[in-house]
Amino acid sequence: MVAMAGERLKQPGFSEISGVCTHPDFQGRGSGRELCLLLLDRITSRGEQAYLHVHQSNMGALALYKAIGFRERRQINIGKLESV
């Protein structure tokens, strides 16, 4: 698999783009961009608004999402629980 992306959470009028990733050997060739644009087209053609989340340290993803028209709406803190 070279790249993947999909839809996950849905609320009335909204759909989340999720799981966007590209194999490191294929990054920078536009695969992630094309998948995101395909999903955006599908979501907007249903009359819904797309949204997503990204970790602030993922500079490549942030640049991609900004380039295709997403904008930062808010920052949230997420905690991680681990069993010991």
Summary of the structure (lengths in Angstrom):
residues: 84
radius of gyration: 13.9
end to end distance: 33.7
largest distance: 46.3
contacts: 174
relative contact order: 0.18
helix: 32%
strand: 25%
